[in-house]
Amino acid sequence: MGKKGYLLLENGEIYEGWSFGFEKNVEGEVVFNTGMVGYPEGYTDPSYFGQILIQTFPLIGNYGVPHINIRNGISCNFESENIQIRGLVVSQYIHHEKHWQSQISLKSWLNTNKIPAISGIDTRSLTQMLREKGVMKGAISFNKPPDTIGGFSFTDINKENLVAEVSCKKIITYGNSRKKILLFDCGVKNNIIRHLLKRNFKVIRVPWDHDPFIKNAKFDYDAVVISPGPGDPKIIKKTIEITKKVIREKIPLLGICLGNQILALAIGADTYKLKYGHRGQNQPVRDHQNNRCFITTQNHGFAVNTKTLPQNWLPWFTNLNDNTNEGIRHNNLPFVTVQFHPEAKPGPQDTEWIFDYFVEKLNQHAKKI
């Protein structure tokens, strides 16, 4: 059993547990995830950047962490190069992992990446409180109370440009196909790139603020994809302005998660912060085009206000738990977005067809030109 650690919340509540990660004090937005499996992929999802993650499933660590396997320039087992969560809180950490692909324990992985983690906390009770009061700012501390709270400012990470922190710093190219996708990296997951490569695209991954239209440069791409990412979409004004240019030029566009919100802001709609967000692998959504329902992986804290959508823009998907928006589309132009993660990793693969649907829209548009 490790050193005592404490989860501190801005409302003054303190939870005591035991350390099994790197012992350092951190601050962040405290959120919860309801997934039962998939922590190697989940913890490397850039959308978690700056957040202290609570796992509602009581047993974490039982299958360890797989080895790094690079294929086509990206890892097969992780969704980015680094652990993105700022801290981890679980009910029970399993010290003896068992899985044929496990290379190291979760504890070793967290320590190597200097991520604090504490166990021995009733995470389901904690989650119930966050559902009632909303996500809040917090900290993991290894200072004994009452000396713990005084040293933290509990700053709001959503007022920072988190996307700039997780986005690539230079242009990266994957594949060598004739068809080219311009991928705006706002915190892209590796599996999005995998799906685009699988559909025979050359993927040009660019930083969040890369402007392909600068100085009237020729736009030499077949389509644009705007990736998921962390934080408040209204902060990344540069990406919103570039998206306006993409729409004006009628270039096929797919937005995923944060990309859904960015497109909405670019067309003049509004976004807002959810009380406790959607983070898990069992979120049901309904397709407005055919009334079909799908189970999806989600990881977001903001949503689009569909009442503010301009003419010719329609809701595409709606969440069946709380009736919030899960995607929008244009009535006749090749612009589609989803708030959930069709690439999953972790989670159900029910909506991988979204990528094929977008390719179909792209091809239809190409025939009209």
C-alpha positions as YAML, in Angstrom:
chain: A
units: angstrom
residues:
- id: 1
  name: MET
  ca: [0.00, 0.00, 0.00]
- id: 2
  name: GLY
  ca: [1.39, 3.39, -1.01]
- id: 3
  name: LYS
  ca: [1.39, 6.78, 0.60]
- id: 4
  name: LYS
  ca: [-1.88, 8.43, 1.57]
- id: 5
  name: GLY
  ca: [-3.29, 10.71, -1.09]
- id: 6
  name: TYR
  ca: [-6.24, 13.08, -1.18]
- id: 7
  name: LEU
  ca: [-8.76, 14.18, -3.79]
- id: 8
  name: LEU
  ca: [-9.78, 17.78, -3.06]
- id: 9
  name: LEU
  ca: [-12.82, 19.41, -4.63]
- id: 10
  name: GLU
  ca: [-13.54, 23.12, -4.98]
- id: 11
  name: ASN
  ca: [-16.67, 22.71, -2.83]
- id: 12
  name: GLY
  ca: [-14.44, 21.80, 0.12]
- id: 13
  name: GLU
  ca: [-14.98, 18.04, 0.10]
- id: 14
  name: ILE
  ca: [-11.90, 15.85, 0.70]
- id: 15
  name: TYR
  ca: [-11.58, 12.15, -0.17]
- id: 16
  name: GLU
  ca: [-8.77, 10.06, 1.29]
- id: 17
  name: GLY
  ca: [-7.12, 7.21, -0.59]
- id: 18
  name: TRP
  ca: [-3.81, 5.48, -1.29]
- id: 19
  name: SER
  ca: [-1.28, 6.33, -3.98]
- id: 20
  name: PHE
  ca: [-0.40, 3.88, -6.73]
- id: 21
  name: GLY
  ca: [0.93, 6.40, -9.24]
- id: 22
  name: PHE
  ca: [3.54, 9.15, -9.28]
- id: 23
  name: GLU
  ca: [3.41, 11.20, -6.10]
- id: 24
  name: LYS
  ca: [3.01, 14.84, -7.09]
- id: 25
  name: ASN
  ca: [0.28, 17.41, -6.50]
- id: 26
  name: VAL
  ca: [-1.86, 18.31, -9.53]
- id: 27
  name: GLU
  ca: [-4.96, 20.36, -10.34]
- id: 28
  name: GLY
  ca: [-7.59, 19.75, -13.00]
- id: 29
  name: GLU
  ca: [-11.23, 19.43, -13.90]
- id: 30
  name: VAL
  ca: [-12.67, 16.38, -12.10]
- id: 31
  name: VAL
  ca: [-14.73, 14.21, -14.48]
- id: 32
  name: PHE
  ca: [-15.93, 10.60, -14.54]
- id: 33
  name: ASN
  ca: [-15.94, 7.79, -17.09]
- id: 34
  name: THR
  ca: [-18.37, 4.86, -16.92]
- id: 35
  name: GLY
  ca: [-16.42, 2.46, -19.16]
- id: 36
  name: MET
  ca: [-15.55, -1.02, -17.88]
- id: 37
  name: VAL
  ca: [-12.50, -1.57, -20.11]
- id: 38
  name: GLY
  ca: [-10.21, 0.34, -22.47]
- id: 39
  name: TYR
  ca: [-8.08, 2.36, -20.06]
- id: 40
  name: PRO
  ca: [-4.85, 2.23, -22.19]
- id: 41
  name: GLU
  ca: [-6.76, 3.83, -25.07]
- id: 42
  name: GLY
  ca: [-8.81, 6.10, -22.82]
- id: 43
  name: TYR
  ca: [-5.96, 7.57, -20.80]
- id: 44
  name: THR
  ca: [-4.10, 8.43, -24.04]
- id: 45
  name: ASP
  ca: [-7.13, 10.23, -25.53]
- id: 46
  name: PRO
  ca: [-6.13, 13.93, -25.84]
- id: 47
  name: SER
  ca: [-9.70, 14.99, -25.01]
- id: 48
  name: TYR
  ca: [-8.82, 14.18, -21.37]
- id: 49
  name: PHE
  ca: [-5.95, 16.66, -21.31]
- id: 50
  name: GLY
  ca: [-6.02, 18.69, -18.08]
- id: 51
  name: GLN
  ca: [-8.60, 16.47, -16.37]
- id: 52
  name: ILE
  ca: [-8.56, 14.30, -13.24]
- id: 53
  name: LEU
  ca: [-10.41, 11.16, -14.24]
- id: 54
  name: ILE
  ca: [-12.66, 9.10, -11.96]
- id: 55
  name: GLN
  ca: [-13.40, 5.51, -13.03]
- id: 56
  name: THR
  ca: [-16.84, 4.31, -11.95]
- id: 57
  name: PHE
  ca: [-15.99, 0.66, -12.66]
- id: 58
  name: PRO
  ca: [-14.59, -0.63, -9.35]
- id: 59
  name: LEU
  ca: [-11.66, -2.78, -10.57]
- id: 60
  name: ILE
  ca: [-8.94, -1.07, -12.61]
- id: 61
  name: GLY
  ca: [-5.57, -2.42, -13.72]
- id: 62
  name: ASN
  ca: [-6.48, -6.10, -14.01]
- id: 63
  name: TYR
  ca: [-5.13, -6.56, -17.56]
- id: 64
  name: GLY
  ca: [-2.08, -4.32, -17.40]
- id: 65
  name: VAL
  ca: [-0.79, -2.19, -20.28]
- id: 66
  name: PRO
  ca: [0.19, -3.54, -23.73]
- id: 67
  name: HIS
  ca: [3.46, -3.00, -25.54]
- id: 68
  name: ILE
  ca: [4.03, -0.16, -28.01]
- id: 69
  name: ASN
  ca: [3.43, -1.45, -31.54]
- id: 70
  name: ILE
  ca: [3.97, 1.13, -34.31]
- id: 71
  name: ARG
  ca: [2.28, 0.63, -37.68]
- id: 72
  name: ASN
  ca: [1.97, 3.24, -40.45]
- id: 73
  name: GLY
  ca: [3.68, 5.72, -38.14]
- id: 74
  name: ILE
  ca: [1.14, 5.46, -35.31]
- id: 75
  name: SER
  ca: [0.71, 3.25, -32.26]
- id: 76
  name: CYS
  ca: [-1.69, 0.32, -32.53]
- id: 77
  name: ASN
  ca: [-2.49, 0.15, -28.82]
- id: 78
  name: PHE
  ca: [-2.68, 3.79, -27.73]
- id: 79
  name: GLU
  ca: [-4.56, 6.84, -29.02]
- id: 80
  name: SER
  ca: [-1.66, 9.31, -28.71]
- id: 81
  name: GLU
  ca: [2.01, 9.30, -27.77]
- id: 82
  name: ASN
  ca: [1.42, 10.23, -24.11]
- id: 83
  name: ILE
  ca: [-0.93, 9.70, -21.20]
- id: 84
  name: GLN
  ca: [-3.24, 12.73, -21.37]
- id: 85
  name: ILE
  ca: [-5.13, 12.59, -18.07]
- id: 86
  name: ARG
  ca: [-3.69, 14.80, -15.32]
- id: 87
  name: GLY
  ca: [-4.59, 12.37, -12.53]
- id: 88
  name: LEU
  ca: [-6.54, 9.18, -11.86]
- id: 89
  name: VAL
  ca: [-8.97, 8.14, -9.10]
- id: 90
  name: VAL
  ca: [-10.21, 4.54, -8.78]
- id: 91
  name: SER
  ca: [-12.04, 2.41, -6.26]
- id: 92
  name: GLN
  ca: [-9.69, -0.57, -6.30]
- id: 93
  name: TYR
  ca: [-6.38, -0.95, -8.11]
- id: 94
  name: ILE
  ca: [-5.52, -4.54, -9.07]
- id: 95
  name: HIS
  ca: [-1.82, -5.16, -8.40]
- id: 96
  name: HIS
  ca: [-1.55, -8.51, -10.19]
- id: 97
  name: GLU
  ca: [-2.45, -7.95, -13.83]
- id: 98
  name: LYS
  ca: [-3.04, -10.86, -16.22]
- id: 99
  name: HIS
  ca: [-3.27, -10.60, -20.01]
- id: 100
  name: TRP
  ca: [-1.24, -12.16, -22.80]
- id: 101
  name: GLN
  ca: [-0.55, -8.72, -24.32]
- id: 102
  name: SER
  ca: [0.38, -7.03, -21.04]
- id: 103
  name: GLN
  ca: [3.92, -5.66, -20.96]
- id: 104
  name: ILE
  ca: [3.88, -3.55, -17.79]
- id: 105
  name: SER
  ca: [1.47, -2.84, -14.95]
- id: 106
  name: LEU
  ca: [-0.79, 0.21, -14.94]
- id: 107
  name: LYS
  ca: [1.08, 1.38, -11.83]
- id: 108
  name: SER
  ca: [4.45, 1.27, -13.63]
- id: 109
  name: TRP
  ca: [3.00, 3.01, -16.69]
- id: 110
  name: LEU
  ca: [1.57, 5.84, -14.59]
- id: 111
  name: ASN
  ca: [4.80, 6.25, -12.63]
- id: 112
  name: THR
  ca: [6.92, 6.31, -15.79]
- id: 113
  name: ASN
  ca: [4.71, 9.08, -17.19]
- id: 114
  name: LYS
  ca: [4.60, 10.95, -13.83]
- id: 115
  name: ILE
  ca: [0.81, 10.69, -13.47]
- id: 116
  name: PRO
  ca: [-0.57, 10.66, -9.88]
- id: 117
  name: ALA
  ca: [-3.24, 8.11, -9.04]
- id: 118
  name: ILE
  ca: [-5.12, 7.16, -5.87]
- id: 119
  name: SER
  ca: [-7.31, 4.18, -4.99]
- id: 120
  name: GLY
  ca: [-9.56, 3.24, -2.08]
- id: 121
  name: ILE
  ca: [-12.20, 5.87, -2.86]
- id: 122
  name: ASP
  ca: [-15.92, 5.17, -3.32]
- id: 123
  name: THR
  ca: [-15.94, 6.36, -6.93]
- id: 124
  name: ARG
  ca: [-19.61, 5.54, -7.53]
- id: 125
  name: SER
  ca: [-20.70, 7.72, -4.61]
- id: 126
  name: LEU
  ca: [-18.32, 10.43, -5.83]
- id: 127
  name: THR
  ca: [-19.78, 10.15, -9.33]
- id: 128
  name: GLN
  ca: [-23.32, 10.43, -7.98]
- id: 129
  name: MET
  ca: [-22.35, 13.68, -6.27]
- id: 130
  name: LEU
  ca: [-20.82, 15.03, -9.52]
- id: 131
  name: ARG
  ca: [-23.98, 14.12, -11.43]
- id: 132
  name: GLU
  ca: [-26.05, 16.09, -8.93]
- id: 133
  name: LYS
  ca: [-23.74, 19.11, -8.59]
- id: 134
  name: GLY
  ca: [-21.87, 19.01, -11.90]
- id: 135
  name: VAL
  ca: [-18.21, 18.50, -12.71]
- id: 136
  name: MET
  ca: [-15.94, 20.76, -10.70]
- id: 137
  name: LYS
  ca: [-12.37, 21.85, -10.29]
- id: 138
  name: GLY
  ca: [-10.22, 19.77, -8.01]
- id: 139
  name: ALA
  ca: [-6.77, 18.49, -7.11]
- id: 140
  name: ILE
  ca: [-4.86, 15.40, -6.08]
- id: 141
  name: SER
  ca: [-2.60, 16.16, -3.13]
- id: 142
  name: PHE
  ca: [-0.14, 14.25, -1.00]
- id: 143
  name: ASN
  ca: [-0.04, 16.91, 1.72]
- id: 144
  name: LYS
  ca: [-1.86, 16.01, 4.92]
- id: 145
  name: PRO
  ca: [-5.12, 17.95, 5.56]
- id: 146
  name: PRO
  ca: [-5.88, 20.65, 6.49]
- id: 147
  name: ASP
  ca: [-2.72, 21.94, 4.79]
- id: 148
  name: THR
  ca: [-3.89, 20.57, 1.46]
- id: 149
  name: ILE
  ca: [-6.47, 23.04, 0.17]
- id: 150
  name: GLY
  ca: [-4.58, 26.28, 0.77]
- id: 151
  name: GLY
  ca: [-1.95, 25.58, -1.88]
- id: 152
  name: PHE
  ca: [-4.37, 25.21, -4.80]
- id: 153
  name: SER
  ca: [-5.96, 27.91, -6.95]
- id: 154
  name: PHE
  ca: [-8.58, 25.63, -8.59]
- id: 155
  name: THR
  ca: [-8.23, 27.42, -11.92]
- id: 156
  name: ASP
  ca: [-10.69, 26.72, -14.73]
- id: 157
  name: ILE
  ca: [-8.80, 24.78, -17.41]
- id: 158
  name: ASN
  ca: [-11.56, 25.49, -19.93]
- id: 159
  name: LYS
  ca: [-10.42, 29.11, -20.08]
- id: 160
  name: GLU
  ca: [-7.08, 27.91, -21.49]
- id: 161
  name: ASN
  ca: [-6.27, 26.91, -25.06]
- id: 162
  name: LEU
  ca: [-5.88, 23.20, -24.34]
- id: 163
  name: VAL
  ca: [-5.98, 22.34, -28.05]
- id: 164
  name: ALA
  ca: [-2.72, 24.21, -28.63]
- id: 165
  name: GLU
  ca: [-1.12, 21.98, -25.99]
- id: 166
  name: VAL
  ca: [-2.12, 18.65, -27.57]
- id: 167
  name: SER
  ca: [-2.03, 19.50, -31.29]
- id: 168
  name: CYS
  ca: [0.92, 18.48, -33.44]
- id: 169
  name: LYS
  ca: [3.55, 21.21, -33.92]
- id: 170
  name: LYS
  ca: [4.34, 20.43, -37.55]
- id: 171
  name: ILE
  ca: [2.70, 18.84, -40.60]
- id: 172
  name: ILE
  ca: [2.77, 15.02, -40.56]
- id: 173
  name: THR
  ca: [1.87, 12.85, -43.56]
- id: 174
  name: TYR
  ca: [0.54, 9.28, -43.51]
- id: 175
  name: GLY
  ca: [0.06, 7.02, -46.54]
- id: 176
  name: ASN
  ca: [0.65, 7.78, -50.22]
- id: 177
  name: SER
  ca: [-2.76, 7.54, -51.87]
- id: 178
  name: ARG
  ca: [-3.88, 9.91, -54.60]
- id: 179
  name: LYS
  ca: [-6.90, 11.05, -52.57]
- id: 180
  name: LYS
  ca: [-5.91, 13.45, -49.80]
- id: 181
  name: ILE
  ca: [-7.53, 14.37, -46.48]
- id: 182
  name: LEU
  ca: [-6.51, 17.52, -44.60]
- id: 183
  name: LEU
  ca: [-6.80, 16.55, -40.93]
- id: 184
  name: PHE
  ca: [-6.90, 19.39, -38.40]
- id: 185
  name: ASP
  ca: [-5.29, 18.03, -35.25]
- id: 186
  name: CYS
  ca: [-7.17, 19.51, -32.31]
- id: 187
  name: GLY
  ca: [-6.29, 16.44, -30.25]
- id: 188
  name: VAL
  ca: [-6.77, 13.67, -32.80]
- id: 189
  name: LYS
  ca: [-7.00, 10.03, -31.78]
- id: 190
  name: ASN
  ca: [-4.83, 7.56, -33.66]
- id: 191
  name: ASN
  ca: [-7.80, 5.42, -34.66]
- id: 192
  name: ILE
  ca: [-9.24, 8.25, -36.75]
- id: 193
  name: ILE
  ca: [-6.06, 8.22, -38.80]
- id: 194
  name: ARG
  ca: [-6.25, 4.41, -39.03]
- id: 195
  name: HIS
  ca: [-9.81, 4.59, -40.40]
- id: 196
  name: LEU
  ca: [-8.85, 7.19, -43.02]
- id: 197
  name: LEU
  ca: [-5.85, 5.13, -44.14]
- id: 198
  name: LYS
  ca: [-8.04, 2.02, -44.28]
- id: 199
  name: ARG
  ca: [-10.26, 3.88, -46.76]
- id: 200
  name: ASN
  ca: [-7.30, 4.59, -49.01]
- id: 201
  name: PHE
  ca: [-6.65, 8.25, -48.18]
- id: 202
  name: LYS
  ca: [-3.38, 10.05, -47.83]
- id: 203
  name: VAL
  ca: [-3.71, 11.89, -44.51]
- id: 204
  name: ILE
  ca: [-2.03, 15.27, -44.05]
- id: 205
  name: ARG
  ca: [-2.19, 16.04, -40.33]
- id: 206
  name: VAL
  ca: [-1.78, 19.74, -39.58]
- id: 207
  name: PRO
  ca: [-1.69, 21.88, -36.42]
- id: 208
  name: TRP
  ca: [-4.96, 23.34, -35.13]
- id: 209
  name: ASP
  ca: [-4.13, 26.82, -36.46]
- id: 210
  name: HIS
  ca: [-2.74, 25.84, -39.88]
- id: 211
  name: ASP
  ca: [-4.36, 27.97, -42.60]
- id: 212
  name: PRO
  ca: [-4.28, 26.23, -46.01]
- id: 213
  name: PHE
  ca: [-5.89, 29.26, -47.66]
- id: 214
  name: ILE
  ca: [-3.16, 31.75, -46.71]
- id: 215
  name: LYS
  ca: [-1.98, 34.03, -49.52]
- id: 216
  name: ASN
  ca: [-4.54, 32.50, -51.91]
- id: 217
  name: ALA
  ca: [-2.69, 29.19, -51.92]
- id: 218
  name: LYS
  ca: [-4.27, 26.41, -54.00]
- id: 219
  name: PHE
  ca: [-6.33, 24.03, -51.86]
- id: 220
  name: ASP
  ca: [-4.98, 20.67, -52.98]
- id: 221
  name: TYR
  ca: [-7.07, 18.32, -50.83]
- id: 222
  name: ASP
  ca: [-10.20, 16.26, -51.44]
- id: 223
  name: ALA
  ca: [-11.76, 16.83, -48.03]
- id: 224
  name: VAL
  ca: [-11.26, 18.14, -44.50]
- id: 225
  name: VAL
  ca: [-11.60, 16.34, -41.17]
- id: 226
  name: ILE
  ca: [-11.69, 18.27, -37.89]
- id: 227
  name: SER
  ca: [-10.66, 16.07, -35.00]
- id: 228
  name: PRO
  ca: [-11.81, 15.70, -31.40]
- id: 229
  name: GLY
  ca: [-9.94, 17.53, -28.65]
- id: 230
  name: PRO
  ca: [-10.13, 19.04, -25.16]
- id: 231
  name: GLY
  ca: [-11.68, 22.17, -23.73]
- id: 232
  name: ASP
  ca: [-14.13, 24.89, -24.71]
- id: 233
  name: PRO
  ca: [-14.52, 25.16, -28.52]
- id: 234
  name: LYS
  ca: [-15.02, 28.93, -28.31]
- id: 235
  name: ILE
  ca: [-11.38, 29.33, -27.24]
- id: 236
  name: ILE
  ca: [-9.93, 28.09, -30.54]
- id: 237
  name: LYS
  ca: [-11.04, 31.00, -32.70]
- id: 238
  name: LYS
  ca: [-8.37, 30.40, -35.35]
- id: 239
  name: THR
  ca: [-9.75, 26.94, -36.20]
- id: 240
  name: ILE
  ca: [-13.27, 28.36, -36.34]
- id: 241
  name: GLU
  ca: [-12.18, 31.04, -38.82]
- id: 242
  name: ILE
  ca: [-10.43, 28.46, -41.02]
- id: 243
  name: THR
  ca: [-13.56, 26.27, -40.92]
- id: 244
  name: LYS
  ca: [-15.60, 29.21, -42.22]
- id: 245
  name: LYS
  ca: [-13.31, 29.29, -45.27]
- id: 246
  name: VAL
  ca: [-13.75, 25.54, -45.80]
- id: 247
  name: ILE
  ca: [-17.54, 25.98, -45.75]
- id: 248
  name: ARG
  ca: [-17.39, 28.97, -48.07]
- id: 249
  name: GLU
  ca: [-15.39, 26.94, -50.61]
- id: 250
  name: LYS
  ca: [-17.86, 24.01, -50.27]
- id: 251
  name: ILE
  ca: [-15.08, 21.53, -49.45]
- id: 252
  name: PRO
  ca: [-16.41, 18.23, -48.01]
- id: 253
  name: LEU
  ca: [-15.99, 18.27, -44.24]
- id: 254
  name: LEU
  ca: [-16.32, 15.74, -41.43]
- id: 255
  name: GLY
  ca: [-16.20, 16.95, -37.83]
- id: 256
  name: ILE
  ca: [-15.82, 14.58, -34.89]
- id: 257
  name: CYS
  ca: [-16.60, 15.52, -31.27]
- id: 258
  name: LEU
  ca: [-14.88, 18.91, -30.85]
- id: 259
  name: GLY
  ca: [-15.07, 19.12, -34.65]
- id: 260
  name: ASN
  ca: [-18.87, 19.06, -34.36]
- id: 261
  name: GLN
  ca: [-18.77, 22.07, -32.04]
- id: 262
  name: ILE
  ca: [-16.24, 23.93, -34.19]
- id: 263
  name: LEU
  ca: [-18.39, 23.56, -37.30]
- id: 264
  name: ALA
  ca: [-21.46, 24.72, -35.36]
- id: 265
  name: LEU
  ca: [-19.67, 27.87, -34.21]
- id: 266
  name: ALA
  ca: [-18.36, 28.48, -37.74]
- id: 267
  name: ILE
  ca: [-21.91, 28.56, -39.15]
- id: 268
  name: GLY
  ca: [-23.14, 30.90, -36.41]
- id: 269
  name: ALA
  ca: [-24.71, 28.39, -34.02]
- id: 270
  name: ASP
  ca: [-23.91, 28.30, -30.31]
- id: 271
  name: THR
  ca: [-22.38, 25.78, -27.90]
- id: 272
  name: TYR
  ca: [-22.71, 25.36, -24.13]
- id: 273
  name: LYS
  ca: [-21.14, 23.42, -21.27]
- id: 274
  name: LEU
  ca: [-22.87, 20.26, -20.09]
- id: 275
  name: LYS
  ca: [-23.48, 19.72, -16.38]
- id: 276
  name: TYR
  ca: [-21.32, 16.59, -16.17]
- id: 277
  name: GLY
  ca: [-20.58, 15.66, -19.78]
- id: 278
  name: HIS
  ca: [-20.70, 12.33, -21.59]
- id: 279
  name: ARG
  ca: [-17.71, 10.06, -20.96]
- id: 280
  name: GLY
  ca: [-18.17, 6.36, -21.50]
- id: 281
  name: GLN
  ca: [-18.78, 3.58, -24.01]
- id: 282
  name: ASN
  ca: [-22.54, 3.08, -23.71]
- id: 283
  name: GLN
  ca: [-24.14, 6.34, -24.85]
- id: 284
  name: PRO
  ca: [-27.26, 5.74, -27.03]
- id: 285
  name: VAL
  ca: [-27.93, 8.04, -29.99]
- id: 286
  name: ARG
  ca: [-30.74, 8.24, -32.55]
- id: 287
  name: ASP
  ca: [-30.23, 8.91, -36.25]
- id: 288
  name: HIS
  ca: [-32.86, 11.44, -37.38]
- id: 289
  name: GLN
  ca: [-32.69, 10.26, -40.99]
- id: 290
  name: ASN
  ca: [-34.00, 6.74, -40.35]
- id: 291
  name: ASN
  ca: [-34.79, 6.58, -36.61]
- id: 292
  name: ARG
  ca: [-32.13, 3.91, -36.03]
- id: 293
  name: CYS
  ca: [-30.37, 3.81, -32.67]
- id: 294
  name: PHE
  ca: [-26.69, 3.17, -31.98]
- id: 295
  name: ILE
  ca: [-24.50, 2.68, -28.91]
- id: 296
  name: THR
  ca: [-21.50, 5.00, -29.02]
- id: 297
  name: THR
  ca: [-18.28, 5.95, -27.28]
- id: 298
  name: GLN
  ca: [-18.26, 9.56, -26.07]
- id: 299
  name: ASN
  ca: [-15.87, 11.94, -24.34]
- id: 300
  name: HIS
  ca: [-17.03, 15.54, -24.26]
- id: 301
  name: GLY
  ca: [-18.14, 18.25, -21.86]
- id: 302
  name: PHE
  ca: [-19.70, 20.71, -24.34]
- id: 303
  name: ALA
  ca: [-22.62, 20.44, -26.76]
- id: 304
  name: VAL
  ca: [-24.26, 22.25, -29.69]
- id: 305
  name: ASN
  ca: [-27.48, 24.19, -29.15]
- id: 306
  name: THR
  ca: [-29.61, 22.99, -32.08]
- id: 307
  name: LYS
  ca: [-32.09, 25.85, -31.57]
- id: 308
  name: THR
  ca: [-29.39, 28.18, -32.92]
- id: 309
  name: LEU
  ca: [-28.72, 26.25, -36.16]
- id: 310
  name: PRO
  ca: [-29.15, 28.44, -39.27]
- id: 311
  name: GLN
  ca: [-31.35, 27.59, -42.25]
- id: 312
  name: ASN
  ca: [-30.48, 24.38, -44.17]
- id: 313
  name: TRP
  ca: [-28.66, 22.88, -41.17]
- id: 314
  name: LEU
  ca: [-30.28, 19.94, -39.41]
- id: 315
  name: PRO
  ca: [-29.69, 17.84, -36.30]
- id: 316
  name: TRP
  ca: [-28.31, 14.47, -37.40]
- id: 317
  name: PHE
  ca: [-28.13, 12.55, -34.12]
- id: 318
  name: THR
  ca: [-29.64, 13.07, -30.67]
- id: 319
  name: ASN
  ca: [-28.57, 11.53, -27.36]
- id: 320
  name: LEU
  ca: [-31.36, 9.33, -25.98]
- id: 321
  name: ASN
  ca: [-30.32, 9.86, -22.36]
- id: 322
  name: ASP
  ca: [-30.60, 13.65, -22.18]
- id: 323
  name: ASN
  ca: [-31.75, 14.74, -25.68]
- id: 324
  name: THR
  ca: [-28.59, 16.74, -26.34]
- id: 325
  name: ASN
  ca: [-27.20, 17.08, -29.85]
- id: 326
  name: GLU
  ca: [-24.90, 14.35, -31.18]
- id: 327
  name: GLY
  ca: [-24.27, 15.63, -34.70]
- id: 328
  name: ILE
  ca: [-25.41, 18.02, -37.43]
- id: 329
  name: ARG
  ca: [-25.48, 17.99, -41.23]
- id: 330
  name: HIS
  ca: [-26.21, 20.33, -44.11]
- id: 331
  name: ASN
  ca: [-29.38, 19.76, -46.07]
- id: 332
  name: ASN
  ca: [-27.60, 19.37, -49.44]
- id: 333
  name: LEU
  ca: [-23.89, 20.20, -49.12]
- id: 334
  name: PRO
  ca: [-21.20, 17.67, -48.00]
- id: 335
  name: PHE
  ca: [-20.84, 18.88, -44.41]
- id: 336
  name: VAL
  ca: [-21.47, 16.29, -41.66]
- id: 337
  name: THR
  ca: [-20.42, 16.12, -38.03]
- id: 338
  name: VAL
  ca: [-20.88, 13.79, -35.07]
- id: 339
  name: GLN
  ca: [-20.44, 14.52, -31.37]
- id: 340
  name: PHE
  ca: [-19.64, 10.90, -30.51]
- id: 341
  name: HIS
  ca: [-16.58, 8.86, -31.57]
- id: 342
  name: PRO
  ca: [-17.27, 6.65, -34.63]
- id: 343
  name: GLU
  ca: [-13.67, 5.43, -34.41]
- id: 344
  name: ALA
  ca: [-14.36, 4.14, -30.85]
- id: 345
  name: LYS
  ca: [-11.12, 2.83, -29.27]
- id: 346
  name: PRO
  ca: [-12.28, 1.97, -26.72]
- id: 347
  name: GLY
  ca: [-15.89, 0.99, -27.17]
- id: 348
  name: PRO
  ca: [-18.49, -0.29, -29.64]
- id: 349
  name: GLN
  ca: [-17.88, -0.20, -33.38]
- id: 350
  name: ASP
  ca: [-21.54, 0.39, -34.28]
- id: 351
  name: THR
  ca: [-20.89, 3.71, -36.03]
- id: 352
  name: GLU
  ca: [-17.71, 3.05, -38.02]
- id: 353
  name: TRP
  ca: [-19.99, 3.42, -41.05]
- id: 354
  name: ILE
  ca: [-19.85, 7.19, -40.50]
- id: 355
  name: PHE
  ca: [-16.47, 7.19, -42.29]
- id: 356
  name: ASP
  ca: [-17.97, 5.30, -45.26]
- id: 357
  name: TYR
  ca: [-20.93, 7.68, -45.32]
- id: 358
  name: PHE
  ca: [-18.54, 10.62, -45.49]
- id: 359
  name: VAL
  ca: [-16.54, 9.00, -48.31]
- id: 360
  name: GLU
  ca: [-19.80, 8.53, -50.22]
- id: 361
  name: LYS
  ca: [-20.66, 12.22, -49.73]
- id: 362
  name: LEU
  ca: [-17.16, 13.17, -50.85]
- id: 363
  name: ASN
  ca: [-17.43, 11.07, -54.03]
- id: 364
  name: GLN
  ca: [-20.88, 12.46, -54.85]
- id: 365
  name: HIS
  ca: [-19.52, 15.98, -54.49]
- id: 366
  name: ALA
  ca: [-16.53, 15.20, -56.75]
- id: 367
  name: LYS
  ca: [-18.88, 14.05, -59.54]
- id: 368
  name: LYS
  ca: [-20.70, 17.40, -59.44]
- id: 369
  name: ILE
  ca: [-17.53, 19.45, -59.89]
...
